[in-house]
Amino acid sequence: MRRRTMLAAAAALAVGGCGGRWSGPADLRVMVPNAPGSGYDLTARTLALALDTARIVRDPEVFNLPGASGTVGLQRLVYERGNGDLLMLMGLGVVGAQQAERAKATLAETTPVARLIEEPALVVVPRAAPYRTFADLVAAWRADPAGTAAGGGSSTAGPDHLALMLTAKGVGIAPSRVRYRSFDGGGDLLAAVFRGDVAFGVSGLGETADQVRSGQLRVLAVTSPARVSGVDAPTLRECGADVVFANWRGLVAPPGLAERARATLRSTVERLHGSQPWRDALARNGWTDAYLAGDAFGAFIQAENARVTGVLTDLGLPIAG
């Protein structure tokens, strides 16, 4: 990520305008707490390119620190107390992972910067799968829940897991009977789907867009309230399951930041949100703008932690002790 091609550099100058000054942190790094190819990874690299193209931060570095469903990265972020040059891409998956992994470090210790996007989940199968419709899948799933393994790119209590369990409940399958296989991000999940390790997968729109466009994946249903532009698939509600679900992603920083450092990071992301390169990225990836900044985002994270606990309890799948 540190070195771009000459073409990318030229594009940055062309789009960024007439030599405006770089206003963000000079040595900004963005941590991705799971593997390359994940939704977090895609979002982080997209925002880094947008920051550079919009001449907000020159060539920010993106690095991966996977492990324990994102909580290894969370621990590192908390350890970096006072570091105003570091952000971590996170989302609903890290909220759930705090519980699933019984993490020592928590999001409550971090500095909330901003929520950025929302996106629906997709129920996907490889092109060669026998399931042509969501009804086909549900028939097989109901007949043999244990033998119809489902995969997701998040841990228990993460977005793919929650979307799947809510879907199971919506079609009359007890969540406790669902066989769920967890993978560290969308890249690992898609590999498992194509190998046939799972009967179907639940993943984010951005993580599967290329494979859906190329026809390698068939989308059986989407979790959004309305159909998704460019995706030839019904909503779960259209399929008879009263389920609507959205994942979200945002940025947090280490604890203990000086006021100036905190203000710089928040203003940097605010400028990103208002930039044309970022608006273009939203449209290109099918992401919904869900910008929520600063302390309001911190309150939202707290509410999401409580919501995840409530959903898991309602599904009969409590995990935190």
N, C-alpha and C positions, 0 to 999 in steps of 0.2 A: 504494500500500500504506500510505502514511503516514496517510491520512484514511479512516476507516471510516464507514459509515452509522450513523445513530442506532440502527437496528435491531440491527446487529452489536454496537454498544457495549452495548446493553441485554442482549443475549444473553450477552455476556462477563461482565457483572455477575451475571446469574442463574446461570450455570453455575459461575463462579469461586468463589462462596461469599460469606461475610460480611465483605467488605472487608479480606481478608488483604493483607499488604504485598508489593509487587513485590520480588523477590529477585535478579533477573538484572541484567545490564549495562543502564544507563539508556538508552544510545544504540546498541543492538545493530543491526548491519546484516548481512544475509545475501546473499552474492554467488552468483549463478547463472552458471556459466561458459559457458552457451550460450543459445539464443534462447527467447523466450516460447513456451509450449506444449510444451516438452520435459519429459521425466520429471524432470529436475533442477528445472525451474521449478515443476512441480506439487508436488513434494515440499517445496521451500523455502517456497512460499506456504501449503501445508497446515500445516507446522510453525510458521510465523510466526503464523498464526491460532490454532493450539493454544496457543502460548506466551502470547498475549494473553488468550485465553479462560480459560486456567487461572490467570491473574494471576501469571505468572512473569516475563514481560518485557512492558512496555507498548508496544504498537504497533511491533514491530520492522520495520525497512525491508528490503524485498527488492529487489535491483536486478540487472539482467542485464548481463553483460560477455562477449558471445560472441566466438568467433574461434579458429581453429586447433584445433577439437575440444576446447576447454576449456583449452588451454594458455596462451592469452592471460590468462584469469582466474587461472590458477595463477601466472603470472609476476607479476601484480598482487598476489596474496596474499603471495608471498615478498617483494615490494618493501615491503609494509606491516609490516615487521619491528617487533615490540613493540606492535602495535595490538591491545589486548584487547577491542575492541568490534566485531570483524569475524570472521565465519565464512564458509566457502565450502562449498556443497553439492557433493558429488563422488561418485564411485563407480567401478565397474569401467571405465567409459568413459575416465576421466581416467588410470587406470593404463595402459590401452592407448595412449592418445594421447601419453603421454610418449615411447613408442617410435616410434609412427607419425610424429610431428611432430619427432622428435629435439629435444625441448624443452630449453631451457637451464635452466629452473627445474624442479625435481622434487618429488614428494611427500615424499621423504626430508628435504627442508628444512623442511617444515611441522610444525605441532604437531597430532598426532592427537587428536581429541576423542571421537568415537564413531561406530561403525557403527550404523545405525538399522533398515534394512529389507532384505528380499529380495523379489523377485517373479519369476515365470516370464516367458518370452517367448511371444508368440503369433505364429503364421503366419496372416496375414490377407489377404483379397482383398475388393474392393468387391462389393456385392450383385449387380451386373450381370455379374460375371466368369463365364467359362464353367466354372470349376473348382468343382464341387459338393462334392468331397471331397479329402482330402490325396492319395489315390491318383490322382485326376485330374490334380492339379498335378504330381506326381512323373512321371507318364507323359509330360507335355509337357516337363518339365524335362530328363528323361533324353534325350528325342528331340532337343532343341535347347537345350543349356545356355546358349549365347551369346545366343540369341534370347529366352530366358525370363529377363529381367532381374529381379533382386531388389533391394529397397531396405531400408535400415536407418537409424535415427536416430543412428548413431554412425559414427565414422571406422573405418578399418582397425584391427583389434586392439581395438575397442570391443565392448560386449556384444552388440549386434545382429549385427555382423559375425561374432563368434565363434560365436554361436548358429546363424547361417546356415551357416557353413562346417562346423561339426560335423554339422549336419543333412544337408548335401550328402554328406559322407563316409558318414553313416549310411544313406543310400539308394543308395550306390554311384556317386556323381558325384564326380570328382576336384575338390577345392577350387580347383585352378588353372584349371579350366574355367568356374567360376562367374562370371557377370557381376554384380558388386555395385556399386550406386550408393549413395553415402553422402550423408546429409542431416544438417543441424545440428539434431538433436532431432526428437521425435515429431511436432510440429506440421507441420514442413516435409515430413516423410515422408508423413504422411496426405494432405496436399495432392497429392503426387506419385502416391500410390496412386489417389486419386479421379480424377486427370487421365488415368490410364492410362500414366504415364511409366514405370512398372515393372509387371511381371506380378503381383507379390505383395510383401508387406512383412513384415518381422520387427520386432516392437516389444513394449514392455512392457505389462503388463496395465493399469496405471494410466493410461497415455497413450491407450489405445484404448477405455477402459470406456464412455464415453458413446456412441461410434459403434457399439460392439458391442450395447449395450442397445437402441439405436434401430433396429437392423437395417441400418444403412448398411454395416457391415462383416460379413463372414462369417469366422468363425474355423475354420480347417481343422485345426489341431493346437496343442497347448500343450507346452512343454518341461519341465513339472513332472513329478515321479515319479507323481503321481496326478491325476485330473481336478480341475479348478478349479470351485468352487461358483459357480453363476450363469453359467458359460460352457459352452455346448452344443458341446463338441468333445473328441475323443479325445486322449490323450497320444501323443507320438511313438513311445513303446514299443508302444502298442496298434497303431500303424500300421506296425510292423515295423522301425522305426529305433531302435537301442539308444542313445538320446541323452537325457540329463537335464541341464538347464542352468538356472542362476538368476543374475539380475543382483542387485547390491546397491548401496545408497547410504548415505552417511554425511557427516560434517562434519569439516573440518580448519580450523585457525586459522593465523595468521601465525607465523613463527619468532620466537625471541627474546623470548617472553612472560615477564614477571615471574611468580614462583610464585603470587602472589595472583590475578593475571589468569587464569592457566591453570586454577587451581582453581575460579574463579568460572564460567568457561565450561563446564567439565566438570560442575560441580554443577547448572548451569542446564539442560543437556541431560539429566542424570540425572532431574531433576524433571519435565522434559517427558515422558520415557519412562514415568514412573509416573503421569501425569495421565490423567483420564478423556477429555478432548478428544482426546488423542493416540490412546488405545485406540479411540475411536470412528472416528478417521480411518483407522487400520489396517484396521478392518473394512469401512469404506465403500469403500476403494480396493483391497481384495483384497491388501494387503501383509502379508507375514509378518514378525513381530517378530524382528529379528536383532541385538539390542542387544549391543554389545561396546565397552567404554569404554577410554579412555586409552592406556597403553603397549601393552596387549594388542591394541588396534586398530592401533597402529603396526606391531607385529610381523605382523599379518594383512596389512597393505598390502604389506609387504616380500615376504611369501609369495605374494601375488597377482601381484606383478610377475614373480616367477620362474615362476609357473604360466602366465601369459600367454605368456611367452617359450617355454616348453616346448610349449604347445598350438600356437602358430604354427609352431614347428619341426617338430612331429609332422605338421602338415597340409601341410608343404612350403611354408609362406608366411612365412619369416623376413623381418623388415623392419628391425630395428635394425642399425645399422652401427657 
